[in-house]
Amino acid sequence: MADEVKAALSRLTDDQAELFLYIAQSPDVRHETLGNGPLQFRRARPRTVLHWDLRDLRDIGLARPAETGSWREAAHPSVTPFGELAVGIFFPDRKYNAEHIERYLRERGQQPSERQRGD
């Protein structure tokens, strides 16, 4: 199982790793909806960098909407059991970088992404 977790984590960008840790370690993120909470998520076209990063976390199996389905403003982010295992094995002493997350959300969170469907 550790090899599966390691393989999943190797696919993460630095921004995605910080976003994942932020979701896993910050109760404020999980208690608020994506639209009203610290992530200030908006479903928009084209999709934002944040939207793609959340999709990648879901596709890898680390985080998902608590209500299941698509990421939308009314959803609450949650960490999957696989994600909890990843935190415990590979990030036991690492805390998310608050400055990195703040900068990411300010500069890239609402930025339209150049990625297209199928990327």
KOLSENU-957517 format. One record per residue: x negated, y negated, z negated of N, C-alpha, C, O in turn; residue in one letter. Coordinates in Angstrom, 3 decimals, always signed. Example, Ala and Ser with C-alpha at 12.3 -4.5 7.8 and 13.67 -1.06 7.14 Angstrom:
<nodes>
+----------+----------+----------+----------+----------+----------+----------+----------+----------+----------+----------+----------+------+
:   n.east :  n.north :     n.up :  ca.east : ca.north :    ca.up :   c.east :  c.north :     c.up :   o.east :  o.north :     o.up : dopa :
+----------+----------+----------+----------+----------+----------+----------+----------+----------+----------+----------+----------+------+
:  -13.190 :   +5.690 :   -7.800 :  -12.300 :   +4.500 :   -7.800 :  -13.200 :   +3.300 :   -7.800 :  -14.236 :   +3.319 :   -8.465 :    A :
:  -12.850 :   +2.250 :   -7.080 :  -13.670 :   +1.060 :   -7.140 :  -12.900 :   -0.030 :   -7.870 :  -13.409 :   -1.138 :   -8.039 :    S :
+----------+----------+----------+----------+----------+----------+----------+----------+----------+----------+----------+----------+------+
</nodes>
This chain:
<nodes>
+----------+----------+----------+----------+----------+----------+----------+----------+----------+----------+----------+----------+------+
:   n.east :  n.north :     n.up :  ca.east : ca.north :    ca.up :   c.east :  c.north :     c.up :   o.east :  o.north :     o.up : dopa :
+----------+----------+----------+----------+----------+----------+----------+----------+----------+----------+----------+----------+------+
:   -0.826 :   +1.199 :   +0.000 :   +0.000 :   +0.000 :   +0.000 :   -0.866 :   -1.257 :   +0.000 :   -0.512 :   -2.249 :   +0.637 :    M :
:   -1.992 :   -1.228 :   -0.703 :   -2.877 :   -2.392 :   -0.748 :   -3.367 :   -2.755 :   +0.648 :   -3.532 :   -3.936 :   +0.956 :    A :
:   -3.601 :   -1.755 :   +1.497 :   -4.037 :   -2.029 :   +2.864 :   -2.942 :   -2.735 :   +3.662 :   -3.235 :   -3.613 :   +4.473 :    D :
:   -1.685 :   -2.357 :   +3.435 :   -0.567 :   -3.017 :   +4.110 :   -0.456 :   -4.477 :   +3.673 :   -0.224 :   -5.363 :   +4.496 :    E :
:   -0.621 :   -4.716 :   +2.385 :   -0.571 :   -6.082 :   +1.873 :   -1.725 :   -6.891 :   +2.453 :   -1.534 :   -8.025 :   +2.892 :    V :
:   -2.902 :   -6.316 :   +2.454 :   -4.085 :   -7.002 :   +2.983 :   -3.891 :   -7.340 :   +4.461 :   -4.236 :   -8.440 :   +4.893 :    K :
:   -3.345 :   -6.409 :   +5.234 :   -3.086 :   -6.651 :   +6.656 :   -2.075 :   -7.779 :   +6.849 :   -2.241 :   -8.625 :   +7.728 :    A :
:   -1.037 :   -7.787 :   +6.031 :   -0.019 :   -8.853 :   +6.126 :   -0.622 :  -10.207 :   +5.789 :   -0.370 :  -11.189 :   +6.488 :    A :
:   -1.408 :  -10.268 :   +4.739 :   -1.997 :  -11.540 :   +4.322 :   -3.035 :  -12.052 :   +5.309 :   -3.245 :  -13.260 :   +5.417 :    L :
:   -3.679 :  -11.154 :   +6.024 :   -4.689 :  -11.580 :   +7.000 :   -4.058 :  -12.340 :   +8.162 :   -4.755 :  -13.055 :   +8.882 :    S :
:   -2.755 :  -12.197 :   +8.352 :   -2.040 :  -12.894 :   +9.427 :   -1.638 :  -14.313 :   +9.050 :   -1.205 :  -15.078 :   +9.911 :    R :
:   -1.773 :  -14.677 :   +7.789 :   -1.339 :  -15.993 :   +7.329 :   -2.365 :  -17.075 :   +7.657 :   -3.573 :  -16.862 :   +7.550 :    L :
:   -1.858 :  -18.237 :   +8.057 :   -2.715 :  -19.410 :   +8.160 :   -2.916 :  -19.966 :   +6.751 :   -2.241 :  -19.535 :   +5.815 :    T :
:   -3.825 :  -20.905 :   +6.594 :   -4.024 :  -21.531 :   +5.280 :   -2.739 :  -22.205 :   +4.805 :   -2.379 :  -22.102 :   +3.632 :    D :
:   -2.041 :  -22.900 :   +5.723 :   -0.783 :  -23.554 :   +5.354 :   +0.255 :  -22.533 :   +4.903 :   +0.959 :  -22.757 :   +3.918 :    D :
:   +0.353 :  -21.427 :   +5.608 :   +1.329 :  -20.401 :   +5.246 :   +0.997 :  -19.755 :   +3.908 :   +1.897 :  -19.460 :   +3.122 :    Q :
:   -0.286 :  -19.534 :   +3.642 :   -0.689 :  -18.958 :   +2.353 :   -0.316 :  -19.899 :   +1.218 :   +0.202 :  -19.456 :   +0.193 :    A :
:   -0.571 :  -21.184 :   +1.387 :   -0.218 :  -22.164 :   +0.355 :   +1.294 :  -22.248 :   +0.192 :   +1.790 :  -22.323 :   -0.932 :    E :
:   +2.033 :  -22.235 :   +1.299 :   +3.497 :  -22.272 :   +1.244 :   +4.027 :  -21.047 :   +0.512 :   +4.920 :  -21.165 :   -0.327 :    L :
:   +3.491 :  -19.881 :   +0.819 :   +3.899 :  -18.653 :   +0.150 :   +3.638 :  -18.740 :   -1.352 :   +4.515 :  -18.413 :   -2.151 :    F :
:   +2.445 :  -19.175 :   -1.739 :   +2.133 :  -19.305 :   -3.170 :   +3.042 :  -20.335 :   -3.836 :   +3.459 :  -20.150 :   -4.980 :    L :
:   +3.346 :  -21.403 :   -3.134 :   +4.234 :  -22.435 :   -3.672 :   +5.623 :  -21.848 :   -3.938 :   +6.205 :  -22.088 :   -4.996 :    Y :
:   +6.148 :  -21.089 :   -2.992 :   +7.441 :  -20.446 :   -3.192 :   +7.370 :  -19.449 :   -4.337 :   +8.276 :  -19.397 :   -5.168 :    I :
:   +6.310 :  -18.662 :   -4.391 :   +6.178 :  -17.620 :   -5.411 :   +5.960 :  -18.180 :   -6.809 :   +6.402 :  -17.581 :   -7.789 :    A :
:   +5.287 :  -19.316 :   -6.912 :   +4.870 :  -19.805 :   -8.223 :   +5.655 :  -20.998 :   -8.738 :   +5.504 :  -21.365 :   -9.904 :    Q :
:   +6.474 :  -21.606 :   -7.925 :   +7.207 :  -22.795 :   -8.355 :   +8.692 :  -22.497 :   -8.512 :   +9.398 :  -22.345 :   -7.515 :    S :
:   +9.179 :  -22.412 :   -9.756 :  +10.604 :  -22.146 :   -9.955 :  +11.495 :  -23.215 :   -9.328 :  +12.612 :  -22.914 :   -8.907 :    P :
:  +11.014 :  -24.471 :   -9.258 :  +11.817 :  -25.541 :   -8.657 :  +12.152 :  -25.234 :   -7.197 :  +13.249 :  -25.540 :   -6.731 :    D :
:  +11.218 :  -24.640 :   -6.491 :  +11.442 :  -24.324 :   -5.081 :  +12.541 :  -23.275 :   -4.944 :  +13.404 :  -23.389 :   -4.074 :    V :
:  +12.513 :  -22.267 :   -5.791 :  +13.480 :  -21.163 :   -5.674 :  +14.848 :  -21.512 :   -6.252 :  +15.848 :  -20.933 :   -5.827 :    R :
:  +14.925 :  -22.432 :   -7.198 :  +16.218 :  -22.771 :   -7.806 :  +17.024 :  -23.757 :   -6.978 :  +18.244 :  -23.837 :   -7.120 :    H :
:  +16.370 :  -24.488 :   -6.135 :  +17.059 :  -25.455 :   -5.271 :  +17.236 :  -24.859 :   -3.890 :  +16.507 :  -23.946 :   -3.501 :    E :
:  +18.199 :  -25.373 :   -3.153 :  +18.337 :  -24.936 :   -1.772 :  +17.184 :  -25.528 :   -0.960 :  +16.528 :  -26.479 :   -1.384 :    T :
:  +16.958 :  -24.950 :   +0.202 :  +15.869 :  -25.439 :   +1.049 :  +16.066 :  -26.900 :   +1.434 :  +15.098 :  -27.656 :   +1.515 :    L :
:  +17.306 :  -27.302 :   +1.671 :  +17.580 :  -28.674 :   +2.086 :  +17.495 :  -29.685 :   +0.968 :  +17.096 :  -30.827 :   +1.200 :    G :
:  +17.865 :  -29.291 :   -0.251 :  +17.881 :  -30.228 :   -1.375 :  +16.637 :  -30.149 :   -2.250 :  +16.367 :  -31.064 :   -3.028 :    N :
:  +15.891 :  -29.083 :   -2.132 :  +14.721 :  -28.876 :   -2.975 :  +13.475 :  -29.560 :   -2.450 :  +13.542 :  -30.379 :   -1.533 :    G :
:  +12.351 :  -29.225 :   -3.031 :  +11.087 :  -29.868 :   -2.677 :  +10.672 :  -29.680 :   -1.212 :   +9.916 :  -30.492 :   -0.680 :    P :
:  +11.156 :  -28.625 :   -0.559 :  +10.743 :  -28.395 :   +0.827 :  +11.458 :  -29.315 :   +1.812 :  +10.950 :  -29.554 :   +2.908 :    L :
:  +12.640 :  -29.840 :   +1.437 :  +13.411 :  -30.741 :   +2.303 :  +13.544 :  -30.187 :   +3.717 :  +13.335 :  -30.899 :   +4.700 :    Q :
:  +13.895 :  -28.906 :   +3.803 :  +14.013 :  -28.200 :   +5.070 :  +15.232 :  -28.672 :   +5.842 :  +16.305 :  -28.867 :   +5.272 :    F :
:  +15.058 :  -28.853 :   +7.138 :  +16.162 :  -29.182 :   +8.039 :  +16.074 :  -28.280 :   +9.256 :  +15.012 :  -28.142 :   +9.862 :    R :
:  +17.197 :  -27.664 :   +9.612 :  +17.252 :  -26.912 :  +10.875 :  +17.378 :  -27.927 :  +11.985 :  +18.330 :  -28.707 :  +12.022 :    R :
:  +16.440 :  -27.917 :  +12.870 :  +16.429 :  -28.898 :  +13.950 :  +15.889 :  -28.240 :  +15.215 :  +15.247 :  -27.191 :  +15.165 :    A :
:  +16.155 :  -28.862 :  +16.312 :  +15.571 :  -28.446 :  +17.588 :  +14.704 :  -29.591 :  +18.079 :  +15.185 :  -30.724 :  +18.075 :    R :
:  +13.514 :  -29.393 :  +18.484 :  +12.811 :  -28.120 :  +18.369 :  +12.536 :  -27.799 :  +16.900 :  +12.571 :  -28.675 :  +16.036 :    P :
:  +12.266 :  -26.531 :  +16.646 :  +11.987 :  -26.105 :  +15.274 :  +10.749 :  -26.817 :  +14.747 :   +9.816 :  -27.133 :  +15.485 :    R :
:  +10.781 :  -27.057 :  +13.437 :   +9.647 :  -27.732 :  +12.800 :   +8.553 :  -26.726 :  +12.452 :   +8.763 :  -25.514 :  +12.488 :    T :
:   +7.390 :  -27.256 :  +12.117 :   +6.279 :  -26.423 :  +11.662 :   +6.719 :  -25.631 :  +10.431 :   +6.439 :  -24.437 :  +10.331 :    V :
:   +7.408 :  -26.289 :   +9.493 :   +7.894 :  -25.609 :   +8.291 :   +8.820 :  -24.448 :   +8.661 :   +8.716 :  -23.367 :   +8.082 :    L :
:   +9.717 :  -24.662 :   +9.610 :  +10.640 :  -23.611 :  +10.019 :   +9.868 :  -22.397 :  +10.541 :  +10.157 :  -21.269 :  +10.144 :    H :
:   +8.910 :  -22.610 :  +11.407 :   +8.123 :  -21.495 :  +11.937 :   +7.330 :  -20.805 :  +10.830 :   +7.222 :  -19.579 :  +10.811 :    W :
:   +6.782 :  -21.585 :   +9.917 :   +6.014 :  -20.976 :   +8.825 :   +6.919 :  -20.127 :   +7.933 :   +6.523 :  -19.043 :   +7.505 :    D :
:   +8.126 :  -20.608 :   +7.651 :   +9.073 :  -19.807 :   +6.877 :   +9.464 :  -18.542 :   +7.642 :   +9.574 :  -17.466 :   +7.053 :    L :
:   +9.669 :  -18.671 :   +8.937 :   +9.995 :  -17.488 :   +9.749 :   +8.872 :  -16.462 :   +9.704 :   +9.124 :  -15.262 :   +9.599 :    R :
:   +7.625 :  -16.940 :   +9.785 :   +6.491 :  -16.016 :   +9.734 :   +6.419 :  -15.316 :   +8.378 :   +6.134 :  -14.121 :   +8.313 :    D :
:   +6.677 :  -16.056 :   +7.291 :   +6.673 :  -15.427 :   +5.964 :   +7.757 :  -14.353 :   +5.882 :   +7.543 :  -13.290 :   +5.300 :    L :
:   +8.913 :  -14.633 :   +6.464 :   +9.996 :  -13.643 :   +6.484 :   +9.621 :  -12.445 :   +7.352 :   +9.830 :  -11.299 :   +6.956 :    R :
:   +9.069 :  -12.709 :   +8.532 :   +8.721 :  -11.627 :   +9.455 :   +7.621 :  -10.722 :   +8.895 :   +7.622 :   -9.515 :   +9.138 :    D :
:   +6.695 :  -11.302 :   +8.154 :   +5.624 :  -10.521 :   +7.535 :   +6.163 :   -9.727 :   +6.345 :   +5.595 :   -8.704 :   +5.964 :    I :
:   +7.268 :  -10.208 :   +5.760 :   +7.890 :   -9.504 :   +4.645 :   +7.542 :  -10.057 :   +3.278 :   +7.722 :   -9.372 :   +2.271 :    G :
:   +7.043 :  -11.291 :   +3.222 :   +6.631 :  -11.875 :   +1.944 :   +7.722 :  -12.697 :   +1.274 :   +7.837 :  -12.689 :   +0.048 :    L :
:   +8.512 :  -13.396 :   +2.050 :   +9.579 :  -14.256 :   +1.508 :  +10.762 :  -14.190 :   +2.463 :  +10.616 :  -13.864 :   +3.640 :    A :
:  +11.940 :  -14.508 :   +1.927 :  +13.154 :  -14.497 :   +2.745 :  +14.197 :  -15.379 :   +2.061 :  +14.052 :  -15.733 :   +0.891 :    R :
:  +15.243 :  -15.726 :   +2.798 :  +16.344 :  -16.438 :   +2.159 :  +17.039 :  -15.498 :   +1.166 :  +17.323 :  -14.347 :   +1.501 :    P :
:  +17.308 :  -15.969 :   -0.025 :  +17.983 :  -15.142 :   -1.034 :  +19.348 :  -14.683 :   -0.528 :  +19.812 :  -13.597 :   -0.877 :    A :
:  +19.975 :  -15.497 :   +0.281 :  +21.298 :  -15.176 :   +0.815 :  +21.203 :  -14.277 :   +2.051 :  +22.233 :  -13.951 :   +2.643 :    E :
:  +20.044 :  -13.884 :   +2.441 :  +19.724 :  -13.095 :   +3.634 :  +20.042 :  -13.868 :   +4.905 :  +20.731 :  -14.888 :   +4.869 :    T :
:  +19.545 :  -13.381 :   +6.004 :  +19.785 :  -14.030 :   +7.282 :  +18.743 :  -15.075 :   +7.614 :  +17.565 :  -14.938 :   +7.285 :    G :
:  +19.205 :  -16.119 :   +8.271 :  +18.324 :  -17.174 :   +8.776 :  +17.973 :  -18.191 :   +7.698 :  +18.680 :  -18.353 :   +6.704 :    S :
:  +16.858 :  -18.868 :   +7.933 :  +16.506 :  -19.995 :   +7.083 :  +17.426 :  -21.152 :   +7.456 :  +17.483 :  -21.559 :   +8.617 :    W :
:  +18.136 :  -21.673 :   +6.477 :  +19.013 :  -22.824 :   +6.696 :  +19.010 :  -23.678 :   +5.433 :  +18.555 :  -23.240 :   +4.377 :    R :
:  +19.513 :  -24.876 :   +5.552 :  +19.456 :  -25.833 :   +4.447 :  +20.087 :  -25.311 :   +3.163 :  +19.601 :  -25.616 :   +2.074 :    E :
:  +21.151 :  -24.536 :   +3.269 :  +21.882 :  -24.065 :   +2.087 :  +21.267 :  -22.810 :   +1.454 :  +21.753 :  -22.344 :   +0.424 :    A :
:  +20.223 :  -22.268 :   +2.045 :  +19.599 :  -21.043 :   +1.527 :  +18.606 :  -21.363 :   +0.409 :  +18.050 :  -22.458 :   +0.337 :    A :
:  +18.407 :  -20.379 :   -0.453 :  +17.394 :  -20.450 :   -1.511 :  +16.239 :  -19.531 :   -1.121 :  +16.472 :  -18.360 :   -0.821 :    H :
:  +15.003 :  -20.025 :   -1.117 :  +13.891 :  -19.133 :   -0.788 :  +13.651 :  -18.141 :   -1.918 :  +13.789 :  -18.482 :   -3.093 :    P :
:  +13.295 :  -16.919 :   -1.560 :  +12.971 :  -15.912 :   -2.560 :  +11.744 :  -15.134 :   -2.096 :  +11.427 :  -15.091 :   -0.907 :    S :
:  +11.076 :  -14.533 :   -3.044 :   +9.914 :  -13.712 :   -2.758 :  +10.374 :  -12.254 :   -2.768 :  +11.076 :  -11.822 :   -3.683 :    V :
:   +9.980 :  -11.519 :   -1.767 :  +10.360 :  -10.111 :   -1.667 :   +9.540 :   -9.278 :   -2.656 :   +8.525 :   -9.752 :   -3.166 :    T :
:   +9.960 :   -8.065 :   -2.927 :   +9.127 :   -7.185 :   -3.757 :   +7.727 :   -6.997 :   -3.155 :   +6.738 :   -6.938 :   -3.886 :    P :
:   +7.649 :   -6.903 :   -1.833 :   +6.361 :   -6.809 :   -1.153 :   +5.533 :   -8.068 :   -1.420 :   +4.325 :   -7.990 :   -1.644 :    F :
:   +6.194 :   -9.224 :   -1.394 :   +5.518 :  -10.488 :   -1.694 :   +5.030 :  -10.554 :   -3.127 :   +3.929 :  -11.039 :   -3.390 :    G :
:   +5.847 :  -10.065 :   -4.059 :   +5.426 :  -10.024 :   -5.471 :   +4.183 :   -9.152 :   -5.635 :   +3.271 :   -9.491 :   -6.388 :    E :
:   +4.158 :   -8.040 :   -4.931 :   +2.992 :   -7.164 :   -4.959 :   +1.769 :   -7.885 :   -4.403 :   +0.675 :   -7.775 :   -4.955 :    L :
:   +1.955 :   -8.618 :   -3.315 :   +0.854 :   -9.376 :   -2.707 :   +0.282 :  -10.398 :   -3.683 :   -0.935 :  -10.539 :   -3.803 :    A :
:   +1.163 :  -11.106 :   -4.376 :   +0.699 :  -12.093 :   -5.359 :   -0.092 :  -11.400 :   -6.457 :   -1.167 :  -11.862 :   -6.841 :    V :
:   +0.436 :  -10.297 :   -6.959 :   -0.217 :   -9.587 :   -8.057 :   -1.561 :   -8.994 :   -7.695 :   -2.479 :   -8.986 :   -8.515 :    G :
:   -1.687 :   -8.491 :   -6.461 :   -2.929 :   -7.840 :   -6.057 :   -3.971 :   -8.829 :   -5.547 :   -5.138 :   -8.760 :   -5.931 :    I :
:   -3.552 :   -9.746 :   -4.684 :   -4.515 :  -10.578 :   -3.984 :   -4.597 :  -12.020 :   -4.484 :   -5.548 :  -12.725 :   -4.146 :    F :
:   -3.648 :  -12.466 :   -5.262 :   -3.676 :  -13.831 :   -5.778 :   -3.461 :  -13.867 :   -7.284 :   -2.779 :  -14.771 :   -7.766 :    F :
:   -4.012 :  -12.926 :   -8.054 :   -3.661 :  -12.868 :   -9.474 :   -4.065 :  -14.118 :  -10.269 :   -3.387 :  -14.483 :  -11.229 :    P :
:   -5.141 :  -14.761 :   -9.883 :   -5.618 :  -15.933 :  -10.625 :   -5.562 :  -17.215 :   -9.807 :   -6.046 :  -18.256 :  -10.251 :    D :
:   -4.985 :  -17.150 :   -8.639 :   -4.947 :  -18.327 :   -7.771 :   -3.611 :  -19.034 :   -7.898 :   -2.553 :  -18.409 :   -7.824 :    R :
:   -3.670 :  -20.328 :   -8.088 :   -2.485 :  -21.183 :   -8.143 :   -2.405 :  -21.932 :   -6.822 :   -3.435 :  -22.258 :   -6.232 :    K :
:   -1.204 :  -22.207 :   -6.355 :   -1.082 :  -22.980 :   -5.126 :   -1.732 :  -24.345 :   -5.317 :   -1.775 :  -24.880 :   -6.425 :    Y :
:   -2.232 :  -24.891 :   -4.230 :   -2.908 :  -26.180 :   -4.242 :   -1.855 :  -27.269 :   -4.035 :   -1.351 :  -27.450 :   -2.926 :    N :
:   -1.530 :  -27.984 :   -5.094 :   -0.459 :  -28.987 :   -5.044 :   -0.762 :  -30.084 :   -4.028 :   +0.143 :  -30.543 :   -3.332 :    A :
:   -2.015 :  -30.508 :   -3.932 :   -2.368 :  -31.548 :   -2.964 :   -2.174 :  -31.047 :   -1.535 :   -1.689 :  -31.781 :   -0.674 :    E :
:   -2.555 :  -29.803 :   -1.291 :   -2.393 :  -29.226 :   +0.044 :   -0.908 :  -29.171 :   +0.409 :   -0.524 :  -29.575 :   +1.506 :    H :
:   -0.083 :  -28.679 :   -0.498 :   +1.358 :  -28.574 :   -0.239 :   +1.971 :  -29.951 :   -0.025 :   +2.779 :  -30.135 :   +0.886 :    I :
:   +1.601 :  -30.906 :   -0.845 :   +2.142 :  -32.258 :   -0.698 :   +1.784 :  -32.831 :   +0.673 :   +2.637 :  -33.405 :   +1.349 :    E :
:   +0.535 :  -32.676 :   +1.079 :   +0.093 :  -33.171 :   +2.379 :   +0.799 :  -32.413 :   +3.518 :   +1.254 :  -33.019 :   +4.488 :    R :
:   +0.882 :  -31.098 :   +3.385 :   +1.556 :  -30.267 :   +4.399 :   +3.007 :  -30.710 :   +4.577 :   +3.456 :  -30.921 :   +5.704 :    Y :
:   +3.733 :  -30.850 :   +3.489 :   +5.141 :  -31.233 :   +3.582 :   +5.299 :  -32.648 :   +4.131 :   +6.227 :  -32.915 :   +4.896 :    L :
:   +4.416 :  -33.542 :   +3.754 :   +4.491 :  -34.930 :   +4.217 :   +4.142 :  -35.036 :   +5.705 :   +4.836 :  -35.715 :   +6.461 :    R :
:   +3.065 :  -34.362 :   +6.120 :   +2.558 :  -34.538 :   +7.475 :   +3.115 :  -33.534 :   +8.487 :   +3.309 :  -33.874 :   +9.654 :    E :
:   +3.373 :  -32.302 :   +8.045 :   +3.720 :  -31.264 :   +9.003 :   +5.075 :  -30.612 :   +8.759 :   +5.623 :  -29.969 :   +9.654 :    R :
:   +5.613 :  -30.769 :   +7.575 :   +6.850 :  -30.079 :   +7.234 :   +8.007 :  -30.392 :   +8.158 :   +8.775 :  -29.494 :   +8.504 :    G :
:   +8.151 :  -31.629 :   +8.562 :   +9.250 :  -32.026 :   +9.446 :   +8.781 :  -32.279 :  +10.874 :   +9.556 :  -32.720 :  +11.723 :    Q :
:   +7.513 :  -31.997 :  +11.127 :   +6.941 :  -32.196 :  +12.456 :   +7.475 :  -31.159 :  +13.435 :   +7.434 :  -29.963 :  +13.147 :    Q :
:   +7.976 :  -31.599 :  +14.592 :   +8.401 :  -30.618 :  +15.592 :   +7.217 :  -29.741 :  +16.001 :   +6.101 :  -30.228 :  +16.182 :    P :
:   +7.475 :  -28.461 :  +16.142 :   +6.418 :  -27.524 :  +16.500 :   +6.365 :  -27.343 :  +18.004 :   +7.378 :  -27.448 :  +18.696 :    S :
:   +5.183 :  -27.072 :  +18.492 :   +5.015 :  -26.763 :  +19.900 :   +5.317 :  -25.298 :  +20.191 :   +5.413 :  -24.903 :  +21.353 :    E :
:   +5.465 :  -24.494 :  +19.146 :   +5.793 :  -23.080 :  +19.342 :   +7.184 :  -22.956 :  +19.929 :   +8.080 :  -23.744 :  +19.627 :    R :
:   +7.342 :  -21.972 :  +20.754 :   +8.635 :  -21.703 :  +21.370 :   +9.101 :  -20.328 :  +20.953 :   +8.321 :  -19.549 :  +20.406 :    Q :
:  +10.332 :  -20.024 :  +21.195 :  +10.879 :  -18.693 :  +20.900 :  +10.001 :  -17.655 :  +21.578 :   +9.617 :  -17.797 :  +22.739 :    R :
:   +9.694 :  -16.608 :  +20.825 :   +8.850 :  -15.545 :  +21.356 :   +7.395 :  -15.689 :  +20.964 :   +6.620 :  -14.750 :  +21.141 :    G :
:   +6.996 :  -16.852 :  +20.431 :   +5.612 :  -17.035 :  +19.969 :   +5.377 :  -16.249 :  +18.715 :   +4.273 :  -16.272 :  +18.169 :    D :
+----------+----------+----------+----------+----------+----------+----------+----------+----------+----------+----------+----------+------+
</nodes>
